[in-house]
Structures are given as structure tokens and as C-alpha cells.
Amino acid sequence: MLNKIKNNPLPYVFIVLIIAIMFILYFTNNKDRRLHSTSNKVNIYVFYGDTCSYSQKLINYLTELKNNNDINYKFNIVYIEVWNDENNAAVLKSVAEYLNTDIDGVPFYIINNEVLQGFSTRAEDAIVEKINDAYNDKNYHDNIKDFLKDYTVIGSYPDE
């Protein structure tokens, strides 16, 4: 076998080279995914009204982000409907008080412990920036998740 390699090493060099390239590509493309487990995903808390057109636009945009493989592994979304659920509306009020902010309407959403309200295409870049900032912050802590543990909230929760 050594004689075969000495006589024609090209196929073996080629195989080793292919394996090395695959290894490098895997770890280059999956760097962020290796650094963060599912529990480190950023939670986006969306308080919305089910017939609010701005809420629906935000939900549509977040759905687009969830379908984007470049970012979807970085975050979860917690949807909490407040127009038809008095308990959820009371939770929204408590969250706003906890964050020392006013409620100007829905959608009212929280990313990286920061409040955003309303939605337009101008908000899209801010949303992505806040997701990335929180995801890349090794000291990120989800204060809202801790706060909501004391409440019964009916909504769609992320898988963890």
C-alpha cells in the first residue's frame, strides 16, 4: 500500500484536501450556531391586537425573519394577544410599569429588554440590530422572561 501512495499520492492528497476544505467551511459558516445553544436565543415578546393592521405587519415581518436561515436560529417569538384577553392586557400594563414606559398602543414589543411600539418598514433594521446585539452579548439576560414567571400569560411560547 505504501508503494501505491509513493507512486501516485495525488488521489490521497486530493481526499485530504477535500476533507480539510469541508471542515473549514463547516466551522466558518456555523460559528454562531456553535457558540449559542437554543436556551441562549433572544426572546421577542410581541403584545398585539388580533385585528390591528400594524400588529399584523409586524407578525408578517417576524415570520419572514423566522424563515431566514441567516438569523432565525438567534431568536424566539412570544406572541401575546391583548385586545381579546383581559389577563394578557393586564400583563402588558404590568410589563410597561416594570420597564417604566407608557403604552402607546400595539404592537408593543420587547427585544433585548428594550421596548418598541408600532411598526413600519423603518423598524425592520432596528429589529435585526437588536436581535444581533442581544445574541452576541455574552452577558445578555432576559429580564422579561424572569418577570413573566410570576404571571399566567396565554400566548404562543417558544420551544426551548
FIKEZA-602874 format. One line per 8 residues: number of its first residue (from 1); for each residue x, y negated, z negated of N, C-alpha, C, O, CB. Coordinates in Angstrom, 2 decimals, always signed. Glycine has a CB too. Layout:
<pts>
NUM	X,Y,Z,X,Y,Z,X,Y,Z,X,Y,Z,X,Y,Z | ...;
</pts>
This chain:
<pts>
1	+0.83,+1.20,+0.00,+0.00,+0.00,+0.00,+0.87,-1.26,+0.00,+0.56,-2.21,+0.72,-0.94,+0.00,-1.21 | +1.94,-1.28,-0.78,+2.82,-2.45,-0.79,+3.44,-2.69,+0.58,+3.67,-3.83,+0.97,+3.91,-2.27,-1.83 | +3.71,-1.62,+1.30,+4.26,-1.78,+2.65,+3.25,-2.47,+3.56,+3.61,-3.29,+4.41,+4.66,-0.42,+3.23 | +1.97,-2.12,+3.39,+0.94,-2.77,+4.21,+0.89,-4.28,+3.92,+0.80,-5.10,+4.84,-0.45,-2.13,+3.95 | +0.96,-4.62,+2.64,+0.92,-6.04,+2.25,+2.16,-6.76,+2.78,+2.06,-7.86,+3.32,+0.84,-6.18,+0.71 | +3.34,-6.12,+2.63,+4.57,-6.74,+3.12,+4.54,-6.91,+4.63,+5.03,-7.91,+5.14,+5.78,-5.91,+2.71 | +3.97,-5.95,+5.33,+3.93,-6.01,+6.79,+2.91,-7.03,+7.30,+3.15,-7.70,+8.31,+3.62,-4.65,+7.35 | +1.79,-7.14,+6.61,+0.73,-8.06,+7.07,+0.00,-8.65,+5.86,-1.10,-8.20,+5.54,-0.27,-7.32,+8.02;
9	+0.57,-9.64,+5.18,-0.05,-10.21,+3.98,-1.18,-11.18,+4.28,-1.89,-11.59,+3.36,+1.00,-10.90,+3.15 | -1.36,-11.55,+5.51,-2.34,-12.56,+5.87,-3.77,-12.26,+5.38,-4.39,-13.15,+4.81,-2.35,-12.72,+7.36 | -4.31,-11.05,+5.57,-5.68,-10.80,+5.08,-5.79,-10.97,+3.56,-6.82,-11.45,+3.07,-6.13,-9.39,+5.46 | -4.78,-10.59,+2.81,-4.83,-10.70,+1.36,-4.69,-12.15,+0.91,-5.35,-12.57,-0.04,-3.73,-9.84,+0.73 | -3.86,-12.90,+1.57,-3.72,-14.33,+1.27,-5.04,-15.04,+1.58,-5.47,-15.91,+0.82,-2.55,-14.96,+2.09 | -5.66,-14.66,+2.67,-6.94,-15.25,+3.06,-8.00,-14.97,+1.99,-8.76,-15.87,+1.62,-7.38,-14.69,+4.42 | -8.08,-13.76,+1.50,-9.06,-13.39,+0.47,-8.82,-14.19,-0.80,-9.76,-14.72,-1.39,-8.99,-11.87,+0.17 | -7.57,-14.28,-1.24,-7.25,-15.04,-2.45,-7.60,-16.52,-2.26,-8.12,-17.16,-3.18,-5.75,-14.89,-2.81;
17	-7.32,-17.04,-1.09,-7.64,-18.43,-0.79,-9.14,-18.68,-0.83,-9.58,-19.68,-1.39,-7.08,-18.81,+0.58 | -9.92,-17.80,-0.26,-11.39,-17.93,-0.28,-11.91,-17.90,-1.71,-12.77,-18.70,-2.07,-12.06,-16.79,+0.55 | -11.40,-17.00,-2.52,-11.85,-16.90,-3.92,-11.48,-18.19,-4.67,-12.29,-18.69,-5.45,-11.20,-15.67,-4.63 | -10.30,-18.71,-4.44,-9.88,-19.95,-5.10,-10.76,-21.12,-4.70,-11.14,-21.93,-5.55,-8.42,-20.26,-4.77 | -11.09,-21.22,-3.43,-11.97,-22.30,-2.95,-13.35,-22.18,-3.57,-13.93,-23.19,-3.99,-12.06,-22.29,-1.42 | -13.90,-20.98,-3.62,-15.22,-20.78,-4.22,-15.20,-21.16,-5.70,-16.14,-21.80,-6.18,-15.68,-19.30,-4.06 | -14.17,-20.79,-6.39,-14.02,-21.12,-7.81,-14.01,-22.64,-8.01,-14.72,-23.17,-8.86,-12.73,-20.49,-8.38 | -13.20,-23.33,-7.21,-13.08,-24.79,-7.32,-14.42,-25.46,-6.99,-14.84,-26.37,-7.70,-11.98,-25.31,-6.37;
25	-15.08,-25.03,-5.94,-16.37,-25.62,-5.57,-17.42,-25.39,-6.64,-18.20,-26.30,-6.95,-16.85,-25.04,-4.25 | -17.45,-24.22,-7.21,-18.43,-23.92,-8.25,-18.26,-24.87,-9.43,-19.23,-25.48,-9.88,-18.31,-22.45,-8.72 | -17.06,-24.99,-9.93,-16.84,-25.81,-11.11,-16.89,-27.30,-10.82,-17.18,-28.09,-11.72,-15.53,-25.46,-11.73 | -16.62,-27.71,-9.63,-16.75,-29.12,-9.26,-18.21,-29.51,-9.17,-18.60,-30.56,-9.67,-16.04,-29.40,-7.93 | -19.04,-28.69,-8.55,-20.46,-29.00,-8.36,-21.28,-28.78,-9.60,-22.37,-29.34,-9.71,-21.02,-28.18,-7.24 | -20.82,-27.98,-10.54,-21.63,-27.63,-11.70,-21.05,-28.18,-13.00,-21.37,-27.68,-14.08,-21.76,-26.14,-11.81 | -20.20,-29.18,-12.90,-19.55,-29.72,-14.09,-20.57,-30.15,-15.14,-20.48,-29.72,-16.30,-18.67,-30.89,-13.72 | -21.54,-30.99,-14.76,-22.52,-31.46,-15.73,-23.36,-30.32,-16.28,-23.67,-30.30,-17.47,-23.42,-32.50,-15.10;
33	-23.73,-29.39,-15.43,-24.57,-28.28,-15.87,-23.85,-27.41,-16.91,-24.49,-26.85,-17.79,-24.99,-27.42,-14.68 | -22.54,-27.31,-16.82,-21.80,-26.52,-17.78,-21.68,-27.24,-19.11,-21.61,-26.60,-20.16,-20.41,-26.19,-17.24 | -21.67,-28.56,-19.09,-21.44,-29.32,-20.30,-22.69,-29.43,-21.17,-22.58,-29.66,-22.38,-20.95,-30.69,-19.95 | -23.85,-29.28,-20.59,-25.09,-29.51,-21.34,-26.01,-28.29,-21.23,-26.25,-27.76,-20.15,-25.81,-30.77,-20.83 | -26.51,-27.88,-22.37,-27.50,-26.81,-22.36,-28.89,-27.42,-22.24,-29.03,-28.64,-22.26,-27.38,-25.93,-23.65 | -29.90,-26.59,-22.11,-31.28,-27.06,-21.99,-31.67,-27.94,-23.17,-32.38,-28.92,-23.00,-32.24,-25.88,-21.87 | -31.21,-27.60,-24.37,-31.59,-28.38,-25.54,-31.00,-29.78,-25.52,-31.44,-30.64,-26.29,-31.15,-27.67,-26.80 | -30.02,-30.04,-24.68,-29.44,-31.38,-24.58,-30.10,-32.23,-23.50,-29.64,-33.33,-23.22,-27.97,-31.27,-24.31;
41	-31.15,-31.73,-22.91,-31.84,-32.53,-21.92,-32.45,-33.76,-22.57,-32.82,-33.74,-23.75,-32.92,-31.70,-21.20 | -32.55,-34.81,-21.80,-33.17,-36.04,-22.25,-34.69,-35.88,-22.12,-35.18,-35.44,-21.08,-32.66,-37.28,-21.43 | -35.41,-36.22,-23.16,-36.87,-36.19,-23.08,-37.39,-37.55,-22.67,-36.97,-38.58,-23.20,-37.49,-35.76,-24.43 | -38.29,-37.54,-21.70,-39.00,-38.75,-21.30,-40.42,-38.60,-21.83,-41.13,-37.66,-21.48,-38.98,-38.96,-19.72 | -40.84,-39.53,-22.68,-42.18,-39.50,-23.26,-43.04,-40.47,-22.48,-42.78,-41.67,-22.45,-42.15,-39.86,-24.80 | -44.08,-39.95,-21.84,-44.95,-40.76,-21.00,-46.34,-40.80,-21.61,-47.05,-39.79,-21.61,-44.99,-40.21,-19.54 | -46.72,-41.95,-22.14,-48.08,-42.18,-22.61,-48.82,-42.80,-21.44,-48.42,-43.86,-20.94,-48.12,-43.11,-23.92 | -49.88,-42.16,-20.99,-50.53,-42.60,-19.76,-52.04,-42.54,-19.88,-52.58,-41.91,-20.79,-50.06,-41.75,-18.59;
49	-52.71,-43.20,-18.95,-54.15,-43.12,-18.81,-54.46,-42.29,-17.58,-53.88,-42.52,-16.52,-54.80,-44.53,-18.72 | -55.35,-41.34,-17.70,-55.56,-40.39,-16.60,-56.13,-41.01,-15.33,-56.00,-40.43,-14.25,-56.47,-39.30,-17.04 | -56.75,-42.18,-15.42,-57.26,-42.83,-14.21,-56.51,-44.12,-13.89,-56.94,-44.89,-13.02,-58.75,-43.12,-14.37 | -55.41,-44.37,-14.56,-54.61,-45.57,-14.33,-53.72,-45.36,-13.10,-52.95,-44.40,-13.04,-53.73,-45.92,-15.58 | -53.85,-46.25,-12.13,-53.07,-46.09,-10.89,-51.57,-46.25,-11.13,-50.77,-45.59,-10.47,-53.54,-47.11,-9.84 | -51.17,-47.11,-12.07,-49.75,-47.26,-12.36,-49.20,-46.03,-13.06,-48.07,-45.61,-12.81,-49.51,-48.51,-13.23 | -50.01,-45.45,-13.93,-49.61,-44.19,-14.56,-49.41,-43.10,-13.51,-48.44,-42.35,-13.56,-50.67,-43.73,-15.60 | -50.33,-43.04,-12.56,-50.23,-42.02,-11.51,-48.99,-42.24,-10.65,-48.34,-41.28,-10.24,-51.49,-42.02,-10.64;
57	-48.66,-43.50,-10.36,-47.46,-43.79,-9.58,-46.20,-43.34,-10.34,-45.28,-42.77,-9.75,-47.38,-45.30,-9.26 | -46.17,-43.59,-11.65,-45.03,-43.14,-12.45,-44.95,-41.62,-12.46,-43.87,-41.06,-12.26,-45.14,-43.67,-13.90 | -46.07,-40.96,-12.67,-46.09,-39.49,-12.69,-45.62,-38.94,-11.35,-44.86,-37.97,-11.31,-47.52,-38.97,-13.01 | -46.05,-39.55,-10.26,-45.60,-39.11,-8.92,-44.09,-39.27,-8.78,-43.41,-38.39,-8.25,-46.33,-39.90,-7.82 | -43.57,-40.40,-9.24,-42.13,-40.63,-9.14,-41.35,-39.63,-10.00,-40.35,-39.08,-9.55,-41.78,-42.06,-9.57 | -41.82,-39.39,-11.22,-41.13,-38.42,-12.08,-41.20,-37.02,-11.50,-40.28,-36.23,-11.67,-41.75,-38.44,-13.49 | -42.29,-36.71,-10.81,-42.39,-35.41,-10.12,-41.35,-35.31,-9.02,-40.74,-34.26,-8.82,-43.81,-35.22,-9.54 | -41.14,-36.41,-8.29,-40.08,-36.43,-7.28,-38.72,-36.17,-7.91,-37.91,-35.41,-7.38,-40.07,-37.79,-6.54;
65	-38.47,-36.82,-9.06,-37.18,-36.61,-9.73,-37.03,-35.16,-10.20,-35.93,-34.60,-10.14,-37.05,-37.56,-10.93 | -38.12,-34.56,-10.66,-38.06,-33.16,-11.11,-37.77,-32.22,-9.93,-37.28,-31.12,-10.14,-39.38,-32.75,-11.79 | -38.07,-32.65,-8.72,-37.78,-31.84,-7.54,-36.41,-32.15,-6.94,-36.02,-31.54,-5.94,-38.86,-32.06,-6.49 | -35.68,-33.07,-7.54,-34.36,-33.47,-7.06,-33.29,-32.71,-7.85,-33.09,-32.97,-9.04,-34.15,-35.02,-7.18 | -32.61,-31.79,-7.20,-31.63,-30.94,-7.88,-30.41,-31.70,-8.40,-29.65,-31.16,-9.20,-31.17,-29.86,-6.96 | -30.22,-32.93,-7.96,-29.09,-33.71,-8.45,-29.32,-34.27,-9.84,-28.37,-34.66,-10.52,-28.80,-34.85,-7.49 | -30.59,-34.30,-10.29,-30.87,-34.90,-11.60,-31.84,-34.07,-12.45,-31.87,-34.24,-13.67,-31.45,-36.29,-11.40 | -32.61,-33.18,-11.85,-33.70,-32.53,-12.59,-33.25,-31.69,-13.78,-34.05,-31.45,-14.69,-34.46,-31.66,-11.67;
73	-32.02,-31.26,-13.82,-31.53,-30.46,-14.94,-31.18,-31.33,-16.15,-30.83,-30.81,-17.21,-30.31,-29.66,-14.51 | -31.27,-32.64,-16.01,-30.88,-33.55,-17.08,-32.03,-33.97,-18.00,-31.78,-34.52,-19.07,-30.27,-34.77,-16.48 | -33.27,-33.71,-17.59,-34.37,-34.26,-18.39,-35.61,-33.37,-18.40,-35.82,-32.53,-17.51,-34.73,-35.62,-17.89 | -36.41,-33.59,-19.42,-37.74,-33.02,-19.56,-38.73,-34.17,-19.63,-38.36,-35.31,-19.93,-37.86,-32.10,-20.83 | -39.98,-33.88,-19.35,-41.02,-34.90,-19.44,-42.10,-34.42,-20.39,-42.57,-33.28,-20.29,-41.62,-35.23,-18.03 | -42.49,-35.29,-21.31,-43.60,-35.02,-22.22,-44.71,-35.99,-21.83,-44.58,-37.20,-22.04,-43.17,-35.17,-23.74 | -45.79,-35.47,-21.27,-46.92,-36.30,-20.86,-47.95,-36.32,-21.97,-48.36,-35.27,-22.46,-47.54,-35.78,-19.52 | -48.38,-37.52,-22.38,-49.36,-37.67,-23.45,-50.45,-38.62,-22.97,-50.22,-39.82,-22.83,-48.69,-38.20,-24.77;
81	-51.63,-38.08,-22.71,-52.77,-38.87,-22.21,-53.41,-39.61,-23.38,-53.70,-38.99,-24.41,-53.82,-37.96,-21.48 | -53.62,-40.93,-23.24,-54.11,-41.72,-24.37,-55.48,-42.35,-24.15,-56.10,-42.82,-25.11,-53.12,-42.80,-24.67 | -55.97,-42.39,-22.95,-57.27,-43.03,-22.72,-58.44,-42.16,-23.15,-59.48,-42.68,-23.54,-57.42,-43.39,-21.26 | -58.29,-40.88,-23.09,-59.39,-39.96,-23.42,-59.12,-39.15,-24.68,-59.84,-38.19,-24.96,-59.64,-39.03,-22.27 | -58.11,-39.51,-25.43,-57.77,-38.76,-26.64,-57.42,-39.77,-27.74,-56.35,-40.37,-27.72,-56.58,-37.76,-26.38 | -58.34,-39.93,-28.69,-58.15,-40.91,-29.76,-56.92,-40.61,-30.61,-56.22,-41.52,-31.04,-59.37,-40.97,-30.65 | -56.66,-39.33,-30.85,-55.50,-38.95,-31.63,-54.21,-39.37,-30.92,-53.31,-39.94,-31.54,-55.49,-37.43,-31.88 | -54.12,-39.09,-29.63,-52.93,-39.48,-28.87,-52.77,-41.00,-28.82,-51.66,-41.52,-28.85,-53.00,-38.92,-27.46;
89	-53.91,-41.72,-28.74,-53.86,-43.18,-28.74,-53.30,-43.69,-30.08,-52.53,-44.65,-30.12,-55.27,-43.78,-28.48 | -53.71,-43.05,-31.16,-53.19,-43.42,-32.48,-51.70,-43.10,-32.59,-50.94,-43.85,-33.21,-53.98,-42.69,-33.60 | -51.27,-42.01,-31.99,-49.85,-41.66,-31.99,-49.06,-42.71,-31.22,-47.99,-43.12,-31.65,-49.63,-40.26,-31.37 | -49.59,-43.15,-30.07,-48.93,-44.20,-29.29,-48.76,-45.45,-30.14,-47.69,-46.07,-30.14,-49.75,-44.52,-28.02 | -49.80,-45.83,-30.86,-49.72,-47.01,-31.73,-48.64,-46.83,-32.79,-47.89,-47.76,-33.08,-51.09,-47.27,-32.39 | -48.56,-45.64,-33.38,-47.55,-45.37,-34.40,-46.14,-45.39,-33.81,-45.21,-45.90,-34.44,-47.81,-44.01,-35.06 | -45.98,-44.85,-32.62,-44.68,-44.86,-31.95,-44.25,-46.30,-31.66,-43.09,-46.66,-31.87,-44.73,-44.03,-30.63 | -45.18,-47.11,-31.18,-44.87,-48.52,-30.89,-44.45,-49.25,-32.17,-43.50,-50.04,-32.16,-46.09,-49.23,-30.24;
97	-45.16,-48.99,-33.27,-44.79,-49.61,-34.54,-43.40,-49.14,-34.98,-42.59,-49.95,-35.44,-45.83,-49.28,-35.62 | -43.14,-47.85,-34.83,-41.83,-47.28,-35.19,-40.71,-47.95,-34.38,-39.63,-48.22,-34.91,-41.82,-45.75,-34.96 | -40.98,-48.20,-33.11,-39.98,-48.82,-32.23,-40.02,-50.35,-32.28,-39.25,-51.02,-31.60,-40.19,-48.36,-30.81 | -40.94,-50.89,-33.11,-41.07,-52.33,-33.28,-41.32,-53.04,-31.94,-40.64,-54.01,-31.60,-39.81,-52.90,-33.94 | -42.31,-52.53,-31.21,-42.65,-53.11,-29.92,-44.16,-53.18,-29.77,-44.90,-52.48,-30.46,-42.02,-52.29,-28.76 | -44.61,-54.03,-28.86,-46.03,-54.14,-28.57,-46.40,-53.19,-27.44,-45.55,-52.79,-26.64,-46.41,-55.59,-28.20 | -47.66,-52.84,-27.39,-48.18,-52.03,-26.29,-48.88,-52.98,-25.33,-49.90,-53.57,-25.67,-49.15,-50.89,-26.80 | -48.33,-53.11,-24.14,-48.93,-53.98,-23.13,-49.85,-53.20,-22.19,-50.45,-53.79,-21.30,-47.86,-54.69,-22.33;
105	-49.95,-51.91,-22.39,-50.78,-51.07,-21.54,-50.04,-49.79,-21.21,-49.00,-49.47,-21.79,-51.18,-51.80,-20.26 | -50.60,-49.06,-20.28,-49.96,-47.83,-19.83,-49.62,-47.99,-18.35,-50.24,-48.79,-17.65,-50.90,-46.59,-20.06 | -48.66,-47.26,-17.89,-47.89,-46.28,-18.65,-46.93,-46.97,-19.63,-46.37,-48.03,-19.36,-47.11,-45.35,-17.70 | -46.77,-46.33,-20.75,-45.83,-46.72,-21.80,-44.92,-45.51,-21.93,-45.37,-44.44,-22.32,-46.56,-47.10,-23.19 | -43.65,-45.68,-21.61,-42.78,-44.52,-21.62,-41.45,-44.83,-22.27,-41.00,-45.97,-22.31,-42.56,-44.00,-20.21 | -40.85,-43.77,-22.79,-39.64,-43.92,-23.58,-38.57,-43.00,-23.00,-38.77,-41.80,-22.84,-39.90,-43.59,-25.08 | -37.43,-43.60,-22.69,-36.26,-42.85,-22.22,-35.07,-43.35,-23.01,-34.85,-44.56,-23.11,-36.03,-43.03,-20.66 | -34.30,-42.44,-23.57,-33.11,-42.82,-24.33,-33.48,-43.77,-25.47,-32.77,-44.73,-25.77,-32.07,-43.48,-23.41;
113	-34.61,-43.48,-26.11,-35.12,-44.25,-27.24,-35.43,-45.70,-26.87,-35.50,-46.56,-27.75,-34.13,-44.22,-28.37 | -35.60,-45.98,-25.58,-35.94,-47.32,-25.10,-37.30,-47.29,-24.42,-37.63,-46.34,-23.72,-34.85,-47.85,-24.14 | -38.08,-48.34,-24.64,-39.43,-48.43,-24.10,-39.42,-49.11,-22.74,-38.74,-50.11,-22.53,-40.34,-49.20,-25.07 | -40.19,-48.54,-21.83,-40.51,-49.17,-20.56,-42.03,-49.17,-20.45,-42.69,-48.25,-20.92,-39.82,-48.43,-19.33 | -42.57,-50.21,-19.82,-44.02,-50.28,-19.67,-44.35,-50.68,-18.25,-43.65,-51.47,-17.62,-44.64,-51.26,-20.67 | -45.46,-50.12,-17.76,-45.86,-50.37,-16.39,-44.97,-49.60,-15.44,-44.06,-48.89,-15.87,-45.81,-51.87,-16.08 | -45.25,-49.73,-14.15,-44.39,-49.06,-13.17,-44.48,-49.78,-11.84,-45.56,-50.18,-11.39,-44.78,-47.58,-13.01 | -43.32,-49.93,-11.23,-43.21,-50.39,-9.85,-41.95,-49.75,-9.30,-41.18,-49.14,-10.04,-43.16,-51.98,-9.75;
121	-41.73,-49.88,-8.01,-40.53,-49.29,-7.42,-39.26,-49.90,-8.01,-38.20,-49.28,-7.96,-40.54,-49.46,-5.90 | -39.35,-51.11,-8.55,-38.18,-51.73,-9.19,-37.74,-50.95,-10.43,-36.58,-51.01,-10.82,-38.48,-53.19,-9.57 | -38.65,-50.22,-11.04,-38.33,-49.46,-12.25,-37.58,-48.16,-11.94,-36.98,-47.57,-12.84,-39.60,-49.14,-13.01 | -37.61,-47.72,-10.70,-37.02,-46.42,-10.35,-35.54,-46.35,-10.70,-35.10,-45.37,-11.30,-37.20,-46.15,-8.87 | -34.76,-47.37,-10.33,-33.33,-47.35,-10.64,-33.08,-47.37,-12.15,-32.18,-46.69,-12.64,-32.63,-48.55,-9.99 | -33.88,-48.13,-12.88,-33.73,-48.20,-14.33,-34.00,-46.84,-14.97,-33.32,-46.45,-15.92,-34.67,-49.26,-14.93 | -34.98,-46.13,-14.46,-35.31,-44.80,-15.00,-34.13,-43.86,-14.80,-33.71,-43.18,-15.74,-36.58,-44.23,-14.32 | -33.61,-43.80,-13.60,-32.47,-42.92,-13.31,-31.26,-43.31,-14.16,-30.56,-42.45,-14.69,-32.11,-42.95,-11.81;
129	-31.02,-44.60,-14.28,-29.89,-45.08,-15.08,-30.03,-44.65,-16.54,-29.06,-44.20,-17.15,-29.77,-46.61,-14.99 | -31.23,-44.80,-17.10,-31.44,-44.44,-18.49,-31.30,-42.93,-18.70,-30.76,-42.50,-19.72,-32.82,-44.90,-18.95 | -31.78,-42.14,-17.76,-31.62,-40.68,-17.85,-30.13,-40.34,-17.86,-29.66,-39.59,-18.72,-32.34,-39.95,-16.67 | -29.39,-40.89,-16.91,-27.95,-40.59,-16.81,-27.19,-41.07,-18.04,-26.32,-40.36,-18.55,-27.37,-41.23,-15.56 | -27.50,-42.28,-18.51,-26.81,-42.80,-19.69,-27.02,-41.89,-20.90,-26.06,-41.57,-21.61,-27.31,-44.22,-20.01 | -28.25,-41.48,-21.13,-28.53,-40.63,-22.28,-27.89,-39.25,-22.11,-27.31,-38.71,-23.05,-30.05,-40.48,-22.48 | -27.99,-38.71,-20.92,-27.45,-37.37,-20.66,-25.93,-37.35,-20.84,-25.38,-36.37,-21.34,-27.82,-36.91,-19.25 | -25.26,-38.41,-20.43,-23.80,-38.47,-20.51,-23.28,-38.95,-21.86,-22.07,-38.91,-22.10,-23.28,-39.36,-19.43;
137	-24.17,-39.40,-22.73,-23.78,-39.87,-24.05,-23.70,-38.68,-25.01,-24.72,-38.10,-25.38,-24.79,-40.94,-24.59 | -22.49,-38.33,-25.40,-22.33,-37.16,-26.27,-22.93,-37.40,-27.66,-23.12,-36.45,-28.41,-20.85,-36.81,-26.41 | -23.25,-38.65,-27.99,-23.87,-38.96,-29.29,-25.37,-39.19,-29.17,-26.01,-39.61,-30.14,-23.21,-40.20,-29.88 | -25.94,-38.90,-28.00,-27.38,-39.13,-27.80,-28.18,-38.31,-28.81,-27.93,-37.12,-29.02,-27.79,-38.76,-26.36 | -29.15,-38.97,-29.41,-30.08,-38.29,-30.32,-31.49,-38.79,-30.01,-31.72,-40.00,-29.90,-29.71,-38.54,-31.83 | -32.41,-37.87,-29.87,-33.79,-38.20,-29.53,-34.58,-38.52,-30.80,-35.12,-37.62,-31.44,-34.46,-37.03,-28.75 | -34.64,-39.80,-31.15,-35.35,-40.23,-32.35,-36.85,-40.00,-32.23,-37.52,-39.74,-33.23,-35.08,-41.70,-32.62 | -37.38,-40.10,-31.03,-38.83,-39.94,-30.84,-39.23,-38.49,-31.10,-40.29,-38.24,-31.69,-39.24,-40.36,-29.40;
145	-38.43,-37.56,-30.67,-38.71,-36.15,-30.94,-38.82,-35.92,-32.45,-39.74,-35.24,-32.92,-37.62,-35.24,-30.33 | -37.88,-36.49,-33.20,-37.92,-36.37,-34.66,-39.18,-37.03,-35.22,-39.84,-36.48,-36.09,-36.66,-37.00,-35.28 | -39.50,-38.23,-34.71,-40.66,-38.96,-35.20,-41.96,-38.19,-34.93,-42.84,-38.14,-35.79,-40.72,-40.34,-34.54 | -42.08,-37.61,-33.75,-43.32,-36.91,-33.37,-43.53,-35.59,-34.11,-44.63,-35.03,-34.06,-43.31,-36.65,-31.89 | -42.53,-35.09,-34.78,-42.69,-33.84,-35.54,-43.75,-33.97,-36.62,-44.34,-32.97,-37.03,-41.36,-33.43,-36.17 | -43.99,-35.19,-37.08,-44.98,-35.42,-38.14,-46.40,-35.61,-37.60,-47.32,-35.85,-38.37,-44.59,-36.64,-38.94 | -46.57,-35.50,-36.28,-47.86,-35.76,-35.67,-48.34,-34.55,-34.87,-47.55,-33.74,-34.39,-47.79,-36.99,-34.77 | -49.64,-34.46,-34.75,-50.24,-33.48,-33.85,-50.55,-34.22,-32.56,-51.42,-35.09,-32.52,-51.54,-32.82,-34.47;
153	-49.83,-33.87,-31.54,-50.00,-34.53,-30.25,-50.42,-33.49,-29.23,-49.81,-32.43,-29.12,-48.68,-35.25,-29.81 | -51.46,-33.81,-28.49,-51.90,-32.92,-27.42,-51.33,-33.47,-26.12,-51.66,-34.57,-25.68,-53.48,-32.81,-27.36 | -50.48,-32.70,-25.52,-49.85,-33.13,-24.28,-49.12,-32.00,-23.63,-49.18,-30.86,-24.09,-48.90,-34.29,-24.53 | -48.43,-32.30,-22.57,-47.61,-31.31,-21.85,-46.19,-31.43,-22.36,-45.57,-32.49,-22.26,-47.67,-31.51,-20.29 | -45.68,-30.35,-22.92,-44.36,-30.37,-23.53,-43.35,-29.64,-22.68,-43.70,-28.71,-21.94,-44.39,-29.77,-24.91 | -42.08,-30.05,-22.78,-41.03,-29.39,-22.00,-40.72,-28.02,-22.58,-40.90,-27.77,-23.77,-39.76,-30.24,-21.97 | -40.24,-27.14,-21.72,-39.74,-25.85,-22.19,-38.35,-26.08,-22.75,-37.55,-26.80,-22.16,-39.73,-24.78,-21.03 | -38.07,-25.45,-23.88,-36.73,-25.60,-24.45,-36.15,-24.25,-24.73,-35.02,-24.15,-25.22,-36.75,-26.44,-25.74;
</pts>
